[in-house]
Amino acid sequence: MNSIKLPYGKEYVTLEVPEERLQAVLVSELHHYKPEMTQTELVRNAIENPVGSERLCEKSKGKNKIVIIASDHTRPVPSKIIIPLMLEEIRKGNPEADITILIATGCHRETSKNELVEKFGVDIVNNEKIYIHDCDDESMLVKLGILPSGGELIINKMAYEADLLVAEGFIEPHFFAGYSGGRKSLLPGVASRQTVLANHCSEFIADPKSRTGILEGNPIHKDMMWAAEKAKLAYIVNVVINAEKEVIYAVAGDMNKAHEKGCEFLSGLCKVNAVPADIAITTNGGYPLDQNIYQAVKGMTAAEVTVKKDGVIIMLAKSNDGHGGEKFYRTFKDCEDIQEVLDSFMSRGRDETEADQWQSQVFIRVLQKAKVIYVSDADDQTVRDFHMVPAKTVEEALKKAGKILNNDKATVTVIPDGVSVMVIE
């Protein structure tokens, strides 16, 4: 019997799989990588040795209004480490700088005070200027032009009016932008809802280049790059983290060159080959990415690649924050035929994209390949409304999978952290 730890919320659950059924455990080499420096030393070293850019302390000289775009509560970015070092570096070059930390919520809900404290620490929250982006607040938005795709670029006014715009973030595989981090802090991070909807249109989501680990030819990435350059995102500090959410690599400097270097490091460690199985079991890496069903679609896409057609995906995501998007929820609760929903998405133009359509579109792709059993703390009826089978434990899910497949010896491939790997067919 094989015992496998799976992250669930802020804890772990143990999965027991008989030897004869287990096909593979797909784990990123990131989790075995041991850096020679501490987390703080890694970030500080990156800041002191920027890629394709002068140091941030030099960039900050003579700049009055400096804005740091920071991730929100849905991202496990170790801001407690990154932000103090960025502030220190900025003030080294410009002690009198007027600095604002702009929280990149994208189209997510507002980050709460408690979540800010958990993310940044009490000192930062009490002593620094923090502004939470609202993608629908027209009074705080400004138009900057037309994206290559034809959508309008509208971003937060504070980012546009900054004398120096910089960002923190982390780089991980992303299920349609290729990789997170870099330019993504700007779009969707501090963009208007209208701009995000245009960038996440059905045409782009369906494009075969809009997949994990692909940047070249990816239309979503192209829009994001154009937006970041237009907004003059001048400098980034990005990290790569392991399963314990610890920094194992850091890069700083030019928004494009530093991000590319970080992506190269990541891809060298987290690519794994698919091992087909009747059942694919995965997670969203635990807290904070498994707080809702909406975010859990990301982890499902890793299982999608390795599960056999008409097999079963078992997805573990605590989902203590519910479904994560009212429009996303209603799309599935109110429909019987998911193909009809997909057809309606594909018939819409770029400027007709609706909220959370992209997540629904990817989720439908997953559901059309395999049955999904969802292990969570979410209400069972909510899970059923998403056309999934609810379960409260992974043991219960395995039994249900056997019944669905009419095979209690069905083969199993496990992906302990579905958002940290790039599963390649």
C-alpha positions in Angstrom: 0.0 0.0 0.0 1.3 3.4 -1.0 0.7 6.4 1.4 0.6 9.8 -0.4 0.2 13.2 1.4 -2.2 15.6 -0.3 -2.5 19.3 0.6 -6.0 20.2 1.7 -6.6 23.7 3.1 -3.9 24.4 5.6 -3.3 20.8 6.4 -2.7 17.5 4.6 -4.8 14.3 4.1 -3.3 10.9 3.5 -4.2 8.8 0.4 -3.7 5.0 0.5 -3.5 3.4 -2.9 -2.7 -0.4 -3.5 0.6 -0.9 -5.2 -1.0 -2.8 -8.1 -3.4 0.0 -8.9 -0.9 3.0 -8.7 0.4 4.0 -12.1 2.5 7.0 -11.0 2.8 9.9 -8.6 3.5 13.0 -10.7 5.5 15.4 -8.6 7.4 18.5 -9.6 11.1 18.4 -9.0 10.6 21.8 -7.4 9.7 20.0 -4.2 13.1 18.3 -4.1 15.1 21.4 -5.0 17.2 22.7 -2.1 18.5 26.3 -2.6 21.8 27.2 -1.0 20.3 30.4 0.6 17.4 31.2 2.9 14.2 32.6 1.5 15.1 36.2 2.5 18.6 35.8 1.2 17.3 34.5 -2.2 15.0 37.6 -2.6 17.6 40.0 -1.4 20.2 38.5 -3.8 17.8 38.8 -6.7 17.1 42.5 -5.8 20.8 43.2 -5.6 21.5 41.5 -8.9 18.6 42.4 -11.2 18.2 41.0 -14.7 18.2 43.5 -17.6 17.7 46.5 -15.3 19.5 48.8 -12.9 18.8 48.3 -9.2 15.4 49.4 -7.8 17.2 51.8 -5.5 18.6 53.6 -8.6 15.2 53.5 -10.4 13.5 55.1 -7.4 15.7 58.2 -7.4 13.8 61.3 -8.3 10.5 59.5 -8.4 7.8 60.9 -6.2 4.9 58.5 -6.6 5.9 54.9 -6.6 3.3 52.1 -6.8 4.1 48.4 -5.9 1.5 46.0 -7.4 1.1 43.2 -4.9 -0.9 40.0 -5.2 -4.2 39.5 -3.4 -5.5 36.9 -0.9 -5.9 34.1 -3.6 -2.2 33.9 -4.4 0.4 32.2 -2.1 3.0 34.9 -2.8 5.3 35.2 0.3 4.7 39.0 0.5 5.9 39.1 4.1 9.4 38.4 2.7 9.2 40.3 -0.7 7.5 43.6 0.2 9.7 44.7 3.1 12.8 44.1 1.0 11.3 46.1 -1.9 10.4 48.9 0.4 13.9 48.9 1.9 15.4 49.0 -1.6 13.2 51.9 -2.8 13.8 53.9 0.3 17.6 53.3 0.0 17.4 55.3 -3.2 14.6 57.7 -2.2 13.8 58.0 1.5 11.0 60.5 0.8 9.2 58.4 -1.8 5.4 58.3 -1.6 4.8 54.6 -1.9 1.5 52.8 -2.4 0.9 49.1 -2.3 -1.8 48.4 -4.9 -3.5 45.0 -4.3 -4.1 43.2 -7.6 -7.5 41.7 -7.2 -8.2 41.3 -10.9 -11.9 40.5 -10.8 -11.8 38.8 -7.4 -13.6 40.0 -4.3 -12.0 42.6 -2.1 -9.2 41.4 0.2 -10.2 41.7 3.8 -8.2 43.4 6.6 -7.4 40.0 8.2 -6.3 38.7 4.9 -4.0 41.7 4.4 -2.5 41.1 7.8 -1.9 37.4 7.1 -0.3 38.3 3.8 1.9 41.3 4.7 2.1 41.3 8.5 0.8 43.8 11.0 3.6 46.3 10.5 3.1 46.7 6.7 -0.7 46.9 7.1 -0.5 49.5 9.8 2.3 51.6 8.5 2.1 51.6 4.7 -0.4 53.0 2.2 -2.4 50.1 0.8 -5.1 50.4 -1.9 -7.3 47.6 -3.0 -8.0 47.6 -6.8 -11.7 47.4 -7.8 -12.2 46.5 -11.4 -15.6 48.1 -11.5 -14.8 51.5 -9.9 -14.8 53.7 -13.0 -13.6 56.7 -11.0 -10.3 54.9 -10.5 -9.8 53.6 -14.0 -8.1 55.1 -17.1 -8.1 54.1 -20.8 -4.7 53.5 -22.4 -5.5 52.3 -25.9 -6.5 49.2 -27.8 -4.9 45.8 -27.1 -3.5 43.7 -30.1 -6.6 41.6 -29.7 -8.9 44.6 -30.3 -10.1 44.9 -26.7 -9.7 48.2 -24.8 -6.9 48.5 -22.2 -8.3 50.1 -19.1 -6.3 50.0 -15.9 -6.2 51.4 -12.4 -5.5 55.1 -12.4 -2.9 54.8 -9.5 -0.8 52.4 -11.6 -1.0 54.7 -14.6 -0.2 57.9 -12.7 2.8 56.4 -10.9 6.2 57.9 -11.6 7.5 54.4 -11.1 5.4 51.2 -11.4 6.8 47.9 -10.0 5.4 44.6 -9.0 5.9 41.5 -6.9 4.6 38.1 -7.7 5.3 34.4 -8.2 5.8 32.2 -11.2 3.9 29.0 -11.5 2.4 27.0 -14.4 -0.8 28.8 -15.6 -3.6 26.8 -17.3 -4.1 29.4 -20.1 -1.6 32.2 -19.7 1.3 29.8 -19.9 2.9 31.0 -16.6 1.8 33.3 -13.9 3.9 36.3 -12.7 5.5 39.1 -14.6 3.1 41.0 -16.9 0.1 39.3 -15.2 0.4 41.7 -12.3 -0.9 44.4 -14.6 -3.4 42.4 -16.7 -5.6 41.0 -15.2 -4.2 42.2 -11.8 -5.1 45.9 -11.9 -7.2 46.0 -15.1 -10.9 46.8 -15.5 -13.4 44.1 -15.8 -14.1 45.0 -19.4 -10.4 44.6 -20.3 -10.1 41.2 -18.4 -13.2 40.0 -20.2 -11.8 40.9 -23.6 -8.5 39.2 -22.9 -10.1 36.1 -21.6 -12.5 35.7 -24.6 -13.7 32.3 -25.8 -11.6 32.5 -28.9 -8.4 32.9 -26.9 -9.3 30.2 -24.3 -9.9 27.7 -27.1 -6.6 28.5 -28.8 -4.3 25.5 -28.6 -1.4 27.9 -27.7 -3.4 29.1 -24.6 -2.1 26.3 -22.4 0.1 25.5 -19.5 3.8 26.3 -20.1 3.3 28.0 -23.5 4.2 31.7 -24.1 5.2 31.9 -27.7 2.2 32.3 -29.9 -0.1 32.5 -26.9 -2.7 35.3 -27.7 -3.5 35.8 -24.0 0.1 36.4 -23.1 0.6 38.7 -26.1 -2.2 41.0 -24.8 -0.8 40.9 -21.3 2.7 41.9 -22.5 1.4 44.8 -24.5 -0.6 46.0 -21.5 2.3 45.8 -19.1 4.6 47.7 -21.5 1.9 50.3 -22.2 1.4 50.9 -18.5 5.2 51.1 -18.1 5.7 48.3 -15.6 9.3 49.0 -15.0 10.5 46.3 -12.6 9.4 43.1 -11.0 10.4 40.8 -8.1 9.1 37.3 -8.8 9.7 34.1 -6.9 9.2 30.3 -7.3 7.8 28.4 -4.4 7.7 24.8 -3.3 4.8 22.8 -1.9 5.4 24.3 1.6 5.0 27.7 0.0 8.7 28.5 0.6 10.8 30.5 -1.7 13.3 28.3 -3.6 14.2 30.8 -6.4 13.9 34.5 -6.9 14.5 36.8 -9.8 14.2 40.6 -10.1 14.6 43.3 -12.8 13.1 43.9 -16.2 9.5 42.8 -16.5 10.2 40.7 -19.6 13.8 39.5 -19.2 13.5 38.6 -15.5 10.2 36.8 -16.0 11.6 34.8 -18.9 14.5 33.7 -16.7 12.1 32.7 -13.9 10.0 30.7 -16.4 13.1 28.9 -17.7 14.0 27.9 -14.1 10.5 26.7 -13.4 10.0 24.7 -16.6 13.3 22.9 -16.1 12.0 21.4 -12.8 8.2 21.1 -13.1 7.5 19.3 -16.4 6.3 15.7 -16.0 5.1 13.2 -18.5 1.5 12.1 -18.4 0.9 8.5 -17.2 -2.6 7.6 -18.3 -4.9 6.0 -15.7 -8.7 5.4 -15.2 -8.6 7.7 -12.2 -6.5 10.9 -11.7 -6.3 12.4 -8.3 -5.1 15.9 -7.7 -5.4 19.0 -5.5 -5.0 22.8 -5.9 -2.0 22.8 -3.7 -3.9 23.6 -0.5 -4.4 27.1 1.0 -4.8 29.7 -0.4 -5.5 28.4 -3.9 -8.1 25.8 -2.8 -10.5 28.2 -1.1 -13.2 27.9 -3.7 -14.5 25.8 -6.6 -13.6 28.5 -9.2 -9.9 28.4 -8.4 -9.9 24.5 -8.3 -10.5 24.3 -12.0 -6.7 25.1 -12.4 -5.7 21.9 -10.6 -8.2 19.9 -12.6 -6.5 20.8 -15.8 -3.4 18.9 -14.7 -5.5 15.7 -14.1 -7.3 16.3 -17.4 -4.1 15.7 -19.3 -3.3 12.3 -17.7 -6.8 10.8 -17.0 -8.2 8.4 -19.7 -11.2 9.5 -21.7 -14.4 8.9 -19.8 -12.3 8.2 -16.7 -12.7 9.9 -13.3 -10.9 12.9 -11.8 -10.9 13.2 -8.0 -10.2 16.8 -7.1 -9.4 17.8 -3.5 -10.1 21.4 -2.6 -11.3 22.6 0.8 -13.5 25.3 -0.8 -14.3 27.0 2.6 -15.0 30.1 0.6 -17.8 28.5 -1.5 -18.1 28.5 -5.2 -15.9 31.6 -5.8 -18.1 33.4 -8.4 -21.8 33.9 -8.7 -21.8 34.0 -12.5 -19.6 30.9 -12.6 -22.0 29.1 -10.3 -25.1 30.1 -12.2 -23.7 29.0 -15.5 -23.7 25.4 -14.3 -26.7 25.4 -11.9 -29.0 26.7 -14.6 -27.9 24.4 -17.4 -28.6 20.7 -18.3 -26.5 20.5 -21.4 -22.9 21.8 -20.9 -22.3 21.5 -24.7 -25.0 24.1 -25.3 -23.3 26.4 -22.8 -20.0 25.9 -24.6 -21.6 26.6 -28.0 -23.0 29.9 -26.6 -19.6 30.9 -25.4 -18.0 30.3 -28.8 -20.6 32.3 -30.5 -19.8 35.4 -28.5 -17.5 38.1 -29.8 -14.5 39.4 -27.8 -16.5 42.3 -26.3 -19.4 40.0 -25.4 -17.4 37.9 -23.0 -19.2 37.5 -19.7 -17.8 37.3 -16.2 -16.0 34.0 -15.4 -16.8 32.6 -18.9 -13.2 31.5 -19.3 -13.2 29.4 -16.2 -16.5 27.9 -17.2 -15.1 27.2 -20.7 -12.1 25.3 -19.3 -14.2 23.5 -16.7 -16.5 22.3 -19.5 -13.5 20.9 -21.3 -12.6 19.0 -18.2 -16.1 17.7 -17.6 -16.4 16.5 -21.2 -13.3 14.3 -20.8 -14.0 12.8 -17.3 -16.4 12.6 -14.5 -15.3 14.8 -11.6 -15.6 13.7 -7.9 -15.1 16.8 -5.7 -13.7 16.3 -2.2 -14.4 19.5 -0.2 -16.1 21.2 2.7 -18.5 22.8 0.2 -22.3 22.1 0.4 -23.1 18.8 -1.5 -25.8 20.4 -3.5 -23.5 23.2 -4.7 -21.1 20.6 -5.9 -23.9 18.7 -7.7 -25.0 22.0 -9.3 -21.5 22.1 -10.9 -22.2 18.7 -12.5 -19.8 17.0 -10.1 -20.1 14.2 -7.5 -19.6 15.4 -3.9 -17.4 13.6 -1.4 -16.1 14.5 2.0 -13.0 12.2 2.1 -10.6 10.9 -0.5 -11.6 7.3 0.6 -15.2 8.0 -0.1 -14.2 9.5 -3.5 -12.2 6.4 -4.4 -15.2 4.1 -3.7 -17.5 6.3 -5.7 -15.0 6.3 -8.6 -14.9 2.5 -8.6 -18.7 2.4 -8.8 -18.8 5.0 -11.6 -16.2 2.9 -13.6 -17.7 -0.4 -12.5 -14.2 -1.4 -11.6 -12.9 -1.5 -8.0 -9.4 -2.1 -9.3 -9.2 0.9 -11.6 -5.8 2.3 -12.2 -4.8 5.5 -10.4 -2.3 8.3 -11.2 -1.8 10.9 -8.4 -0.8 14.5 -8.8 -0.3 15.8 -5.2 -0.1 19.4 -6.3 -1.9 20.1 -9.6 -0.9 23.7 -9.9 2.8 23.2 -9.5 3.4 20.8 -12.4 3.2 20.9 -16.1 1.8 17.6 -17.3 2.9 16.9 -20.8 1.1 14.4 -23.1 
